[in-house]
Structure formats: C-alpha cells, structure tokens
C-alpha cells in the first residue's frame, strides 16, 4: 500500500471556531492525520514530500497562517487495486513570537476546539527540529496535548542539516533525554523533507494507523 502522491485534494480552510465546530460535529468518525509543529520546522515541506509536491503552501512568513487546512488523501492497495480516502489536517505552527496577542489568542481557541472535538481516529504528527530538540515551546505543547489522549508521533525534521560530526554527536548525546521526555509518544522518527530520509518509514506508519481504523467508518 502507498499514499498516492499528487492525488491529495484541498477541501477547505477553517479559521473560525463556529465553522470548525460545525465541520467536526458533522465528521465525528473522521479518520486521518494532523500535522502540527513549531513555526519554521519544515512542516509544509514534510507534508509535500509525503503527499505530493505543492500539497501544502510553503509560507515565506512563518507564523502568519492561522487556519486549519483540510485535505483528502488517498491510500492505494496495489494488490486489490482499491483506493481509500482519509483526511489530512494541516494545523498552523505554534511558538512564533512575531504575531499579535489577538492572533495568538484566536489560534489557541481554534486549537482547543480542534483537539476537544476531533475524532479519536486522528493521528497527531508533531514536527520538531532535530537541530534544536526539546525547545520550550515544544515541551509546553506536549504538556498541553497529553490530556487529549490522541495517538501521537514525533518527527524530528531537518536531520540532513546536521552536517558536522560535532552536531551529530550533540544530538546523539541528547537522545536519552529525548526518549525520556517522550515516553508517552508511540513513535519517534528522524526525517529530512529535503533529502527524503525517513520519509518511507513515516508513510508506512501513517498507512498502518489509518488502515487500522478503517474497519469502522473511515471517511464521511
């Protein structure tokens, strides 16, 4: 099985709580995945590497997008020639300092609404920067998200940017602390959206998760 690259379709962008509440209440069995991470960790590039070029728009101004973008993506079973549809949620980045208090407050309310009402069949993929693990904003987010009891994987992106032996050794030295902090997380991956490192493993994890839940109502 594989994700059909280039077949992911944009459905809508939601930037109001009322609109989000309505959508989630109408899609109580939504099966899929949600991407979220600190601003400028390469989230959009990672989505594009998994689902096809130009699926997510790469912003030139990190932290400015404050809406949840919803997509339909397709998993193909090559043996049976069957196609199954699932949801992809691109959630705005957190931890960007150069946004107004009002914008940050509105985003927090939207975020709270999403995690409170979304289906338990939504896999949360939290993107972090492998060069700067365990950032304060990432730890604050994890303390926050634990209470929602959603299956969560952490993806440490930009692993290709660790070019020197010293940089790689520093990450290796921090690995025990990383695994200790994320004991409750189901999986941890190290990826490069630019070079493709770790992408096949993440794709397989996504497929395994959505297929596991597709014996119930997978797409409505």
N, C-alpha and C positions, 0 to 999 in steps of 0.2 A: 504494500500500500504506500501511497505517497500523496503529498499535497500537490494539487495541480497548480503549477506556477503560472502566473498571468491570468488565472481564472477567478481571482478574488474580486468581488464586486462591492463597491461602496454603496451602502444603503442609506445612511443618513448621519448627520452630525447633530448632537444634542447639547444645548448649552443652558437649558433652564430645568429647574427641579421638576416643574409640573410636567413637562414633556418627557423627562426621564422616568418619572413615576408611572405615567401612562404606558410607556413602552414596556417597562419591566413587569407591570401588572398584566399586560397582555401576552407576555412571553415568559411565563413562570417556569417553564421547563427548558429554557434556552440552554443549549449545550455548546460549549466553546471555550475560548481562552481570552484573557485580558492581559495586555502589556502595560506595565507602569514602571517608572523609574525616575531617578533624579534627572533634572534637565541636563541635556548635553552629554548623555552617556551612550548615544548612538542607537536609541530605541527605534526610531523610524528606519534607519539603515538596516537594523536587525530584522524588522518586520519585512522589509523589501527583499532581503536575502532568503527569507523563508517562504514568502508568498508571491514573489514576483516583483520585478522592477517597477517602481513608481506606485506600489500599493499605498504606501504612506508618504505623505509630502514631508520632505526634509526641510524644516524651518531654518531660515538664516538668523532668526532672532529667538534663541532658546527661551522657553518660559512664557511666550506670548500666547500660545494656543491654550484656550481654556474651554474646550468642548470635548465630549466623548464621541469619537467616530466609530460607527458600527459598520462592519463588513460581513459579507457572506463568503466563506471559503469552502473549497471542495476537496474532499479526500477520495482518491480513486483506488479501487481494488482491481488490480490488473488481472487477477485470476478469474474473477467473476464478471469483469467489465462493468461493475456497478459504481455509482457515484453517490456520495453522501454529503449533505450540506451542513455546515456548522457556523457559529458566529465568532467573529474576531472583534474585540473591543480595544481600540487604541485610546488609552486614558492619558490625559495631559501629565507632563512631568511635574514633580514636586521639588521643593527646596531651592527655587530660583529667587534670589534676593531682589532683583530689579523689577518687581511687579508691585502694583499698588496694594494697600491693605484691603481695599474693597474687592479687587480682583482675587486676591488670595482667599478672602473670606467666602466669596461666591464659589470658588473652586472647591473649598473644603466642604461646603454644604452639598455640592454636586457629588463629591466623592463619598460622603457619608451616605447619601441616598442610594448610590450605586451599590455599595457593599452591603447595605442593610437589606436591599430588595432583590439583588441578583440571585439567580439560581445557584444551588449548591453544585451544579454541574459545570460551573465556570472555573477553569484552571487559571490561577494567577501566576504570571511570569514577571518577577521583579528583576529589572535590569540594573546592574551596578557596574561601576568602572573598575576593572581589575587593577588599574594603576593606583587607585585610591579606595581600597576596601574599608568597610566599617566606618564610613562617614557618618557624622552625627545625624544628618537628615535621613539617611538610610536606616539608622537604628531607631529613630523616632517613628518612622513609617512602620517598621516591623513590630514595635510595641503596640502601635495602633491597629495593625491588620490582624494580629493574632486572635483577637476576640471574635472575629467574624467566622473563624473555623473553615476557611476556604483552603483547598489544596494549593500549596504554594511551592514554586521552584524559583531558585535564584540563578540568574545568568550573569556571570562576570564577563562583561564585554571588553573589547579592545585589547585582548590578550597579545595581539601582534605588536602593540605599541611598547611592550616590554622588550626592548631591543638589546640591552646590555646584561651581562651576567649579574651585575650588582642588582639591577631591577628585578630580575627573575628570582634571585636569591632572597630578596626582601619579601616578595610575595610568598615564596616557599616557607619562610620563617613565620609568616603570619597565618599560615594555613590552620594550625591547631586552634587559634583564636577564632578564625572564621567558622570552622566547623562547630566549635563550642557555642558560638553566638546563634548559629542557625540550626540547632538540634531539632527544632520542630519542623524545619523545612524538609520536604520529601526528597528533593533532588537539588544538586548544585552542578552547574555546567560552566565551562570556561570557553568563551566564544570570540570569534572575530567576524564581524559582519563584512569587513573589507576583504579578508583573506579566505573566509569560509570555514575557518577552524571551528569545530564543534557543532556546526550547523546540522549535519545529518543526524547527530545524536539528539539534538533538540527537536528536530522534526519527528523523529521516531517517538519521543516522549509525548509530544502533542497528539500524535495519531493514537497512541496507546490509551491516552486519557479520554479523548472524545469517543473512541470506539467502545471503551469500557462502559460508557454511559449511554450509548446509542441504542441499547436494548429497551430503554424507556423512550419517551417522546423526545427525539433528538433535535428537531427543528420545527418551530411553529410560528 
